[in-house]
Amino acid sequence: MPRAGLDAAVVTAAAAGLADENGLAQLSMSTVADRLGVKPPSLYKHVAGLPDLTRRIAALAAAELTDELADATRGHTGREALVAAARTVRRYVQQHPGRYAATTGSRPADADDPLATALDRSLSAFVTVLRDYGLDPADEVHALRMLRSMLHGFATLEVSGGFQLGTDVDESFTWMIDFLDQGLRARASGGSGRAVGGNGRAVVDGGGAAAR
């Protein structure tokens, strides 16, 4: 008989909290059961196992972050929206490192998996931030990948202690946002479909948007 008040959402919330406290790698069905005061077999009435639970944590994190991005960027455009989104991602990863880590590498089990919807919504939030820059449609996916990669990389390196040099990290964060903003503006205003290669010469851009 399932314990009263225990369901998939309660199990997921408990697991997400443990992941934030101890790290996602330390999460197990046993530790979640201990947190909830039940035996591990009781959890399998609500989740299929650790991979399923990890996907549920990822869906929770993606949904939470998307909601926070929507709140933070509402009423803002251009650089203001970019700044708000960047600060939101950084703050969320600082506050929820374990559950955010679940979003890296988690893949929806099928099209009906809540994780699929959550990830699509999170992508849409970033697309909205970029829209006001007026990029060529052929550049939009490239810009989206760049934005997500830079924000993800900065935030995850920071929480893992990856920044050891003496320069102020907040200044580096501002420098990154300035770089992104100026680069997006330059790309949009250029409109040539060309980029500068590593050797300093102009090279033809790859063209159409690729799949995610």
MIDOSE-1310 file (N, C-alpha, C; in nm, 2 decimals, decimal comma, always signed):
residues 212
mpra	+0,09/-0,12/+0,00/+0,00/+0,00/+0,00/+0,09/+0,12/+0,00; +0,08/+0,21/-0,10/+0,16/+0,34/-0,10/+0,14/+0,42/+0,02; +0,24/+0,48/+0,07/+0,23/+0,57/+0,18/+0,14/+0,69/+0,15; +0,06/+0,72/+0,24/-0,03/+0,84/+0,22/+0,05/+0,97/+0,20
glda	+0,01/+1,04/+0,09/+0,08/+1,17/+0,07/+0,20/+1,16/-0,02; +0,24/+1,03/-0,05/+0,36/+1,01/-0,13/+0,32/+0,99/-0,27; +0,38/+1,07/-0,36/+0,35/+1,05/-0,50/+0,47/+1,09/-0,58; +0,47/+1,08/-0,71/+0,58/+1,11/-0,80/+0,64/+1,25/-0,77
avvt	+0,55/+1,35/-0,76/+0,59/+1,49/-0,74/+0,67/+1,50/-0,61; +0,62/+1,44/-0,50/+0,68/+1,45/-0,37/+0,82/+1,38/-0,38; +0,83/+1,26/-0,44/+0,95/+1,19/-0,45/+1,05/+1,28/-0,53; +1,01/+1,34/-0,64/+1,09/+1,42/-0,73/+1,15/+1,54/-0,65
aaaa	+1,06/+1,61/-0,57/+1,10/+1,72/-0,50/+1,20/+1,69/-0,39; +1,19/+1,57/-0,33/+1,28/+1,53/-0,23/+1,42/+1,50/-0,29; +1,41/+1,43/-0,41/+1,53/+1,40/-0,48/+1,61/+1,52/-0,53; +1,53/+1,62/-0,58/+1,59/+1,74/-0,62/+1,66/+1,82/-0,51
glad	+1,60/+1,82/-0,39/+1,66/+1,88/-0,28/+1,79/+1,81/-0,24; +1,79/+1,68/-0,24/+1,91/+1,61/-0,21/+2,02/+1,63/-0,31; +1,98/+1,64/-0,44/+2,08/+1,66/-0,54/+2,15/+1,80/-0,52; +2,07/+1,90/-0,48/+2,12/+2,03/-0,46/+2,22/+2,03/-0,34
engl	+2,18/+1,96/-0,24/+2,26/+1,95/-0,11/+2,39/+1,87/-0,13; +2,38/+1,76/-0,19/+2,50/+1,67/-0,19/+2,56/+1,64/-0,33; +2,49/+1,69/-0,44/+2,54/+1,67/-0,57/+2,46/+1,56/-0,64; +2,44/+1,57/-0,76/+2,36/+1,48/-0,84/+2,42/+1,34/-0,84
aqls	+2,56/+1,33/-0,84/+2,63/+1,21/-0,85/+2,61/+1,12/-0,72; +2,57/+1,19/-0,61/+2,55/+1,12/-0,48/+2,41/+1,07/-0,47; +2,32/+1,10/-0,56/+2,18/+1,07/-0,55/+2,16/+0,92/-0,57; +2,08/+0,86/-0,49/+2,04/+0,72/-0,51/+1,90/+0,70/-0,46
mstv	+1,84/+0,59/-0,50/+1,71/+0,56/-0,45/+1,71/+0,54/-0,30; +1,81/+0,49/-0,24/+1,82/+0,47/-0,10/+1,83/+0,60/-0,02; +1,90/+0,70/-0,08/+1,91/+0,83/-0,01/+1,78/+0,90/-0,01; +1,71/+0,89/-0,12/+1,58/+0,95/-0,14/+1,48/+0,89/-0,04
adrl	+1,48/+0,75/-0,03/+1,40/+0,68/+0,06/+1,42/+0,72/+0,21; +1,55/+0,74/+0,24/+1,59/+0,78/+0,38/+1,53/+0,92/+0,40; +1,54/+1,01/+0,31/+1,49/+1,15/+0,32/+1,34/+1,14/+0,35; +1,27/+1,05/+0,28/+1,12/+1,05/+0,29/+1,07/+0,95/+0,40
gvkp	+1,17/+0,89/+0,47/+1,13/+0,80/+0,58/+1,06/+0,67/+0,53; +1,09/+0,62/+0,42/+1,03/+0,50/+0,37/+1,14/+0,40/+0,32; +1,10/+0,28/+0,29/+1,20/+0,18/+0,24/+1,21/+0,20/+0,09; +1,33/+0,18/+0,03/+1,35/+0,20/-0,12/+1,24/+0,14/-0,21
psly	+1,20/+0,01/-0,18/+1,09/-0,04/-0,27/+0,97/+0,04/-0,28; +0,94/+0,12/-0,17/+0,82/+0,20/-0,18/+0,82/+0,31/-0,29; +0,95/+0,35/-0,32/+0,96/+0,46/-0,42/+0,92/+0,41/-0,56; +0,94/+0,28/-0,59/+0,91/+0,22/-0,72/+0,76/+0,21/-0,75
khva	+0,68/+0,25/-0,65/+0,54/+0,26/-0,68/+0,51/+0,39/-0,75; +0,61/+0,48/-0,75/+0,59/+0,62/-0,80/+0,68/+0,66/-0,91; +0,80/+0,60/-0,91/+0,90/+0,63/-1,02/+0,96/+0,49/-1,06; +1,01/+0,49/-1,18/+1,06/+0,36/-1,23/+1,20/+0,32/-1,19
glpd	+1,27/+0,42/-1,14/+1,41/+0,39/-1,10/+1,49/+0,52/-1,10; +1,62/+0,51/-1,08/+1,70/+0,63/-1,08/+1,70/+0,71/-1,21; +1,72/+0,64/-1,33/+1,71/+0,72/-1,45/+1,58/+0,80/-1,47; +1,47/+0,73/-1,44/+1,34/+0,80/-1,45/+1,34/+0,92/-1,35
ltrr	+1,39/+0,90/-1,23/+1,38/+1,00/-1,13/+1,47/+1,12/-1,18; +1,59/+1,09/-1,24/+1,67/+1,20/-1,28/+1,61/+1,28/-1,39; +1,54/+1,21/-1,49/+1,46/+1,28/-1,59/+1,35/+1,37/-1,53; +1,29/+1,32/-1,42/+1,19/+1,40/-1,36/+1,25/+1,53/-1,29
iaal	+1,37/+1,51/-1,23/+1,44/+1,62/-1,17/+1,47/+1,72/-1,28; +1,52/+1,67/-1,40/+1,56/+1,76/-1,51/+1,43/+1,84/-1,56; +1,32/+1,77/-1,57/+1,20/+1,84/-1,61/+1,16/+1,95/-1,51; +1,17/+1,91/-1,38/+1,14/+2,01/-1,28/+1,23/+2,13/-1,29
aaae	+1,36/+2,11/-1,30/+1,45/+2,22/-1,31/+1,43/+2,30/-1,43; +1,41/+2,24/-1,55/+1,38/+2,32/-1,67/+1,26/+2,40/-1,66; +1,15/+2,35/-1,60/+1,03/+2,42/-1,58/+1,05/+2,54/-1,49; +1,12/+2,51/-1,37/+1,14/+2,62/-1,28/+1,23/+2,73/-1,34
ltde	+1,33/+2,70/-1,41/+1,42/+2,80/-1,47/+1,34/+2,88/-1,58; +1,26/+2,81/-1,66/+1,18/+2,88/-1,76/+1,09/+2,98/-1,70; +1,02/+2,94/-1,59/+0,93/+3,03/-1,52/+1,01/+3,16/-1,47; +1,13/+3,13/-1,41/+1,21/+3,24/-1,36/+1,26/+3,33/-1,48
lada	+1,29/+3,27/-1,59/+1,33/+3,35/-1,70/+1,22/+3,44/-1,75; +1,10/+3,38/-1,76/+0,98/+3,46/-1,81/+0,96/+3,58/-1,71; +0,96/+3,55/-1,58/+0,94/+3,66/-1,49/+1,05/+3,77/-1,50; +1,17/+3,73/-1,51/+1,28/+3,82/-1,51/+1,29/+3,91/-1,64
trgh	+1,25/+3,85/-1,75/+1,26/+3,92/-1,88/+1,14/+3,99/-1,92; +1,03/+3,97/-1,85/+0,90/+4,03/-1,89/+0,91/+4,19/-1,89; +0,88/+4,25/-2,00/+0,88/+4,39/-2,01/+1,02/+4,44/-2,05; +1,12/+4,35/-2,07/+1,25/+4,40/-2,12/+1,28/+4,35/-2,26
tgre	+1,36/+4,42/-2,33/+1,40/+4,38/-2,46/+1,55/+4,41/-2,48; +1,60/+4,35/-2,59/+1,74/+4,37/-2,62/+1,84/+4,34/-2,51; +1,93/+4,44/-2,48/+2,03/+4,41/-2,38/+1,97/+4,39/-2,24; +1,87/+4,46/-2,21/+1,80/+4,45/-2,08/+1,75/+4,31/-2,06
alva	+1,69/+4,25/-2,16/+1,64/+4,11/-2,15/+1,76/+4,01/-2,14; +1,87/+4,04/-2,22/+1,98/+3,95/-2,21/+2,04/+3,95/-2,07; +2,06/+4,07/-2,01/+2,11/+4,08/-1,88/+2,03/+4,01/-1,78; +1,90/+4,03/-1,79/+1,80/+3,96/-1,70/+1,81/+3,81/-1,71
aart	+1,81/+3,76/-1,83/+1,82/+3,62/-1,85/+1,95/+3,56/-1,80; +2,06/+3,63/-1,83/+2,19/+3,58/-1,78/+2,20/+3,57/-1,63; +2,15/+3,68/-1,57/+2,16/+3,68/-1,42/+2,07/+3,57/-1,36; +1,95/+3,54/-1,43/+1,86/+3,44/-1,38/+1,92/+3,30/-1,39
vrry	+1,99/+3,27/-1,50/+2,05/+3,14/-1,52/+2,16/+3,13/-1,41; +2,24/+3,23/-1,40/+2,35/+3,22/-1,30/+2,30/+3,20/-1,16; +2,20/+3,27/-1,12/+2,14/+3,26/-0,99/+2,08/+3,12/-0,97; +2,01/+3,07/-1,07/+1,94/+2,94/-1,05/+2,04/+2,83/-1,03
vqqh	+2,15/+2,84/-1,11/+2,25/+2,73/-1,10/+2,32/+2,74/-0,96; +2,35/+2,86/-0,91/+2,40/+2,88/-0,78/+2,32/+2,82/-0,67; +2,19/+2,84/-0,69/+2,09/+2,80/-0,58/+2,05/+2,65/-0,60; +2,06/+2,60/-0,72/+2,01/+2,46/-0,74/+2,11/+2,39/-0,83
pgry	+2,23/+2,37/-0,79/+2,33/+2,31/-0,87/+2,30/+2,16/-0,91; +2,25/+2,09/-0,81/+2,22/+1,95/-0,84/+2,11/+1,93/-0,94; +2,00/+1,99/-0,92/+1,89/+1,97/-1,01/+1,92/+2,03/-1,14; +1,99/+2,14/-1,15/+2,03/+2,19/-1,28/+2,12/+2,09/-1,35
aatt	+2,21/+2,03/-1,28/+2,30/+1,93/-1,34/+2,22/+1,81/-1,41; +2,10/+1,79/-1,35/+2,02/+1,68/-1,41/+1,98/+1,71/-1,55; +1,97/+1,84/-1,59/+1,93/+1,88/-1,72/+2,04/+1,86/-1,82; +2,16/+1,84/-1,78/+2,27/+1,82/-1,87/+2,28/+1,67/-1,90
gsrp	+2,25/+1,63/-2,02/+2,26/+1,49/-2,06/+2,13/+1,41/-2,05; +2,03/+1,47/-1,98/+1,90/+1,40/-1,97/+1,83/+1,41/-2,10; +1,77/+1,31/-2,15/+1,70/+1,31/-2,27/+1,55/+1,25/-2,25; +1,45/+1,31/-2,31/+1,32/+1,26/-2,30/+1,31/+1,12/-2,34
adad	+1,23/+1,04/-2,27/+1,21/+0,90/-2,30/+1,13/+0,89/-2,43; +1,03/+0,98/-2,45/+0,95/+0,98/-2,57/+0,89/+1,12/-2,58; +0,81/+1,14/-2,69/+0,75/+1,27/-2,71/+0,65/+1,32/-2,60; +0,60/+1,22/-2,53/+0,51/+1,26/-2,42/+0,57/+1,28/-2,29
dpla	+0,70/+1,26/-2,28/+0,78/+1,28/-2,16/+0,77/+1,43/-2,12; +0,73/+1,46/-1,99/+0,72/+1,60/-1,95/+0,86/+1,68/-1,97; +0,97/+1,60/-1,97/+1,10/+1,67/-2,00/+1,10/+1,73/-2,13; +1,04/+1,67/-2,23/+1,04/+1,72/-2,37/+0,97/+1,86/-2,37
tald	+0,85/+1,87/-2,31/+0,78/+2,00/-2,30/+0,86/+2,10/-2,22; +0,92/+2,06/-2,11/+1,00/+2,15/-2,03/+1,12/+2,21/-2,11; +1,19/+2,12/-2,18/+1,31/+2,17/-2,26/+1,26/+2,26/-2,37; +1,15/+2,23/-2,44/+1,11/+2,31/-2,55/+1,07/+2,45/-2,49
rsls	+1,01/+2,46/-2,38/+0,97/+2,59/-2,32/+1,10/+2,67/-2,28; +1,20/+2,60/-2,23/+1,32/+2,67/-2,19/+1,39/+2,73/-2,31; +1,39/+2,65/-2,42/+1,45/+2,70/-2,55/+1,37/+2,82/-2,60; +1,24/+2,82/-2,59/+1,16/+2,93/-2,63/+1,19/+3,06/-2,55
afvt	+1,22/+3,04/-2,42/+1,25/+3,16/-2,34/+1,38/+3,23/-2,39; +1,48/+3,15/-2,43/+1,60/+3,20/-2,49/+1,58/+3,26/-2,62; +1,50/+3,20/-2,70/+1,46/+3,25/-2,84/+1,40/+3,39/-2,82; +1,31/+3,41/-2,72/+1,25/+3,54/-2,70/+1,35/+3,64/-2,67
vlrd	+1,45/+3,61/-2,59/+1,56/+3,71/-2,55/+1,63/+3,75/-2,68; +1,66/+3,66/-2,77/+1,73/+3,69/-2,89/+1,65/+3,76/-3,00; +1,52/+3,75/-2,99/+1,44/+3,80/-3,10/+1,46/+3,94/-3,13; +1,47/+4,03/-3,03/+1,48/+4,17/-3,05/+1,61/+4,22/-3,11
ygld	+1,71/+4,13/-3,12/+1,83/+4,17/-3,19/+1,82/+4,17/-3,34; +1,72/+4,12/-3,40/+1,69/+4,12/-3,54/+1,80/+4,05/-3,62; +1,83/+3,93/-3,57/+1,93/+3,85/-3,64/+1,87/+3,79/-3,77; +1,96/+3,76/-3,87/+1,92/+3,69/-3,99/+1,87/+3,55/-3,94
pade	+1,75/+3,51/-4,00/+1,70/+3,38/-3,96/+1,80/+3,26/-3,97; +1,90/+3,27/-4,06/+2,00/+3,17/-4,08/+2,09/+3,17/-3,96; +2,10/+3,27/-3,88/+2,19/+3,28/-3,77/+2,12/+3,25/-3,63; +1,99/+3,23/-3,63/+1,92/+3,23/-3,51/+1,96/+3,10/-3,42
vhal	+1,97/+2,99/-3,48/+2,01/+2,87/-3,41/+2,15/+2,88/-3,36; +2,24/+2,93/-3,44/+2,38/+2,95/-3,40/+2,38/+3,04/-3,28; +2,31/+3,15/-3,28/+2,31/+3,25/-3,17/+2,25/+3,18/-3,04; +2,14/+3,10/-3,06/+2,08/+3,03/-2,95/+2,18/+2,93/-2,88
rmlr	+2,25/+2,86/-2,97/+2,35/+2,77/-2,91/+2,46/+2,84/-2,84; +2,51/+2,95/-2,90/+2,61/+3,03/-2,84/+2,57/+3,08/-2,70; +2,45/+3,14/-2,70/+2,40/+3,20/-2,57/+2,39/+3,09/-2,46; +2,32/+2,98/-2,50/+2,31/+2,88/-2,40/+2,44/+2,82/-2,35
smlh	+2,53/+2,80/-2,44/+2,66/+2,75/-2,41/+2,74/+2,84/-2,32; +2,74/+2,97/-2,34/+2,82/+3,06/-2,26/+2,76/+3,08/-2,12; +2,62/+3,09/-2,11/+2,56/+3,10/-1,98/+2,58/+2,97/-1,90; +2,56/+2,86/-1,97/+2,57/+2,73/-1,90/+2,72/+2,71/-1,85
gfat	+2,81/+2,74/-1,94/+2,95/+2,72/-1,91/+3,00/+2,80/-1,79; +2,96/+2,93/-1,80/+3,00/+3,02/-1,69/+2,94/+2,97/-1,56; +2,81/+2,95/-1,56/+2,75/+2,92/-1,43/+2,80/+2,78/-1,37; +2,81/+2,68/-1,45/+2,86/+2,55/-1,40/+3,00/+2,56/-1,36
levs	+3,09/+2,63/-1,43/+3,23/+2,64/-1,39/+3,23/+2,72/-1,26; +3,15/+2,82/-1,24/+3,15/+2,89/-1,11/+3,11/+2,81/-1,00; +3,00/+2,73/-1,01/+2,96/+2,65/-0,89/+3,05/+2,53/-0,86; +3,13/+2,49/-0,96/+3,22/+2,38/-0,94/+3,36/+2,43/-0,89
ggfq	+3,37/+2,56/-0,87/+3,50/+2,61/-0,83/+3,60/+2,62/-0,94; +3,56/+2,64/-1,06/+3,65/+2,64/-1,17/+3,72/+2,77/-1,20; +3,68/+2,88/-1,13/+3,74/+3,01/-1,15/+3,84/+3,03/-1,03; +3,96/+3,01/-1,05/+4,06/+3,02/-0,95/+4,15/+3,14/-0,95
lgtd	+4,15/+3,21/-1,07/+4,23/+3,33/-1,08/+4,17/+3,45/-1,00; +4,26/+3,55/-0,97/+4,22/+3,65/-0,87/+4,12/+3,75/-0,92; +4,10/+3,76/-1,05/+4,01/+3,87/-1,11/+3,87/+3,84/-1,06; +3,80/+3,95/-1,03/+3,66/+3,94/-0,98/+3,57/+3,87/-1,07
vdes	+3,50/+3,77/-1,02/+3,41/+3,69/-1,11/+3,29/+3,77/-1,16; +3,24/+3,86/-1,08/+3,13/+3,94/-1,12/+3,17/+4,03/-1,24; +3,29/+4,08/-1,23/+3,34/+4,16/-1,35/+3,35/+4,08/-1,47; +3,40/+3,95/-1,46/+3,40/+3,86/-1,57/+3,27/+3,83/-1,63
ftwm	+3,17/+3,82/-1,54/+3,03/+3,79/-1,58/+2,98/+3,91/-1,66; +3,00/+4,03/-1,62/+2,96/+4,15/-1,69/+3,03/+4,16/-1,82; +3,16/+4,13/-1,82/+3,24/+4,13/-1,95/+3,18/+4,04/-2,05; +3,13/+3,92/-2,00/+3,08/+3,82/-2,09/+2,94/+3,87/-2,15
idfl	+2,86/+3,93/-2,07/+2,73/+3,99/-2,12/+2,76/+4,10/-2,22; +2,85/+4,19/-2,19/+2,89/+4,29/-2,29/+2,93/+4,23/-2,42; +3,02/+4,13/-2,41/+3,07/+4,06/-2,53/+2,95/+4,00/-2,61; +2,86/+3,94/-2,55/+2,75/+3,88/-2,61/+2,66/+3,99/-2,68
dqgl	+2,63/+4,09/-2,60/+2,54/+4,20/-2,65/+2,61/+4,26/-2,78; +2,73/+4,30/-2,77/+2,80/+4,37/-2,88/+2,81/+4,28/-3,00; +2,84/+4,15/-2,97/+2,85/+4,05/-3,08/+2,72/+4,03/-3,16; +2,61/+4,02/-3,08/+2,48/+4,00/-3,14/+2,44/+4,12/-3,22
rara	+2,47/+4,24/-3,17/+2,44/+4,37/-3,24/+2,52/+4,38/-3,37; +2,65/+4,34/-3,36/+2,73/+4,35/-3,48/+2,69/+4,25/-3,58; +2,65/+4,13/-3,54/+2,61/+4,03/-3,63/+2,48/+4,07/-3,70; +2,39/+4,13/-3,63/+2,26/+4,17/-3,68/+2,28/+4,29/-3,78
sggs	+2,36/+4,38/-3,75/+2,38/+4,50/-3,83/+2,47/+4,47/-3,95; +2,55/+4,37/-3,94/+2,64/+4,33/-4,06/+2,56/+4,28/-4,17; +2,47/+4,18/-4,15/+2,38/+4,13/-4,25/+2,45/+4,08/-4,37; +2,57/+4,04/-4,36/+2,65/+3,99/-4,48/+2,65/+3,84/-4,49
grav	+2,61/+3,77/-4,38/+2,62/+3,63/-4,38/+2,76/+3,58/-4,38; +2,86/+3,66/-4,34/+3,00/+3,62/-4,34/+3,05/+3,64/-4,20; +3,15/+3,56/-4,16/+3,21/+3,57/-4,03/+3,36/+3,57/-4,04; +3,43/+3,62/-3,94/+3,57/+3,62/-3,95/+3,63/+3,49/-3,90
ggng	+3,71/+3,42/-3,98/+3,77/+3,30/-3,94/+3,89/+3,32/-3,84; +3,94/+3,21/-3,79/+4,05/+3,21/-3,69/+4,17/+3,27/-3,75; +4,19/+3,28/-3,88/+4,31/+3,34/-3,94/+4,29/+3,48/-3,98; +4,17/+3,54/-3,94/+4,15/+3,68/-3,96/+4,08/+3,71/-4,09
ravv	+4,07/+3,60/-4,18/+4,00/+3,62/-4,31/+3,85/+3,60/-4,30; +3,78/+3,66/-4,38/+3,63/+3,64/-4,38/+3,61/+3,50/-4,44; +3,52/+3,43/-4,38/+3,48/+3,30/-4,44/+3,33/+3,29/-4,45; +3,28/+3,22/-4,55/+3,13/+3,21/-4,57/+3,07/+3,14/-4,46
dggg	+2,96/+3,19/-4,41/+2,88/+3,13/-4,30/+2,81/+3,01/-4,35; +2,79/+2,91/-4,27/+2,73/+2,78/-4,31/+2,59/+2,79/-4,36; +2,52/+2,90/-4,33/+2,38/+2,92/-4,39/+2,27/+2,88/-4,30; +2,18/+2,79/-4,34/+2,06/+2,76/-4,28/+2,07/+2,71/-4,14
aaar	+1,96/+2,71/-4,06/+1,96/+2,67/-3,93/+1,96/+2,52/-3,92; +2,05/+2,47/-3,83/+2,06/+2,33/-3,81/+1,96/+2,28/-3,70; +1,94/+2,15/-3,69/+1,86/+2,10/-3,58/+1,93/+2,12/-3,45; +1,85/+2,13/-3,34/+1,90/+2,15/-3,21/+2,00/+2,04/-3,18
